[in-house]
Amino acid sequence: MKKIGFTLLLLASINFAHAEPVPASIAKQLKPLDIKAVVLTNDVLRVDMNRPRVTEDIYATVVNNVCTSLILEPGSWGNTDFRRIEVVNSFGAQGRVFTGGAAECRAIGKLNMDQVNQEFLPEHTSLWSAPSN
């Protein structure tokens, strides 16, 4: 009986990831792209591409489209407050990560495309690596 109680206590203490609905404005901006899935979990917006490789151009397009959703429809994100955007290939093996959320998207909105792609994105980008088991 003690083992069952301990197991239940252990399961109750595990912090399960909770997927949240993706704001409609983000889904609308990403719709024209070749997207496999978009999932918002805690503070991460993960965009799974339907492509074997995430290039810099694809990554920049996804980040710009997500940020455009906030710029064109202020307040459209509601209580959504992610802190990173993961853009991952169809195999989940390669991708890029944008460290930022609403504040960084507002900053992008004040820059021209060259400034975004040559200065801002490189400062906020890292390579994505699959979590180890």
VENSULCOR-V347098 format. One record per residue. N is the residue number from 1. SS is DSSP state (h for helix, s for strand, l for the rest). PSI is psi in whole degrees, 0 to 359 (* if undefined). NEAR is the number of other ideal C-beta (glycine too) atoms within 10 Angstrom. Layout:
N SS PSI NEAR
N SS PSI NEAR
//
This chain:
1 l 323 5
2 h 324 6
3 h 320 7
4 h 316 8
5 h 317 9
6 h 318 10
7 h 316 10
8 h 320 10
9 h 318 9
10 h 314 9
11 h 322 9
12 h 333 7
13 h 349 7
14 l 133 6
15 l 100 6
16 l 141 5
17 l 140 8
18 l 114 8
19 s 137 10
20 s 159 14
21 l 139 9
22 l 130 21
23 l 138 21
24 h 325 13
25 h 326 21
26 h 313 25
27 h 320 13
28 h 318 15
29 h 329 22
30 h 345 20
31 l 318 10
32 l 345 9
33 l 165 16
34 l 77 10
35 s 135 17
36 s 316 13
37 s 152 12
38 s 123 17
39 s 134 14
40 s 114 17
41 s 120 13
42 l 247 12
43 l 25 11
44 s 128 14
45 s 113 25
46 s 126 21
47 s 110 26
48 s 116 19
49 s 155 23
50 l 50 11
51 l 152 18
52 l 344 10
53 l 140 12
54 l 107 22
55 l 170 13
56 h 320 12
57 h 317 9
58 h 313 19
59 h 310 21
60 h 321 18
61 h 316 15
62 h 310 25
63 h 314 27
64 h 320 19
65 h 320 18
66 h 313 27
67 h 325 24
68 h 325 18
69 h 322 21
70 h 321 23
71 h 318 16
72 h 331 12
73 l 73 15
74 l 138 11
75 l 357 7
76 l 342 16
77 l 349 20
78 l 232 11
79 l 6 6
80 l 128 18
81 l 68 11
82 l 156 23
83 l 356 15
84 s 151 17
85 s 119 25
86 s 125 19
87 s 112 28
88 s 147 21
89 l 175 20
90 l 341 16
91 l 351 13
92 l 23 13
93 l 344 12
94 l 149 18
95 s 193 23
96 s 154 22
97 s 130 20
98 s 121 28
99 s 108 12
100 l 171 23
101 l 225 20
102 h 317 15
103 h 318 10
104 h 324 21
105 h 321 20
106 h 322 14
107 h 319 14
108 h 322 23
109 h 342 15
110 l 358 10
111 l 158 14
112 l 168 8
113 h 323 10
114 h 317 8
115 h 319 12
116 h 307 19
117 h 328 16
118 h 335 11
119 h 306 11
120 h 307 18
121 h 314 21
122 h 327 10
123 h 337 9
124 l 15 17
125 s 141 19
126 s 162 10
127 s 142 9
128 s 139 21
129 l 141 10
130 l 138 11
131 l 139 6
132 l 149 4
133 l * 3
//
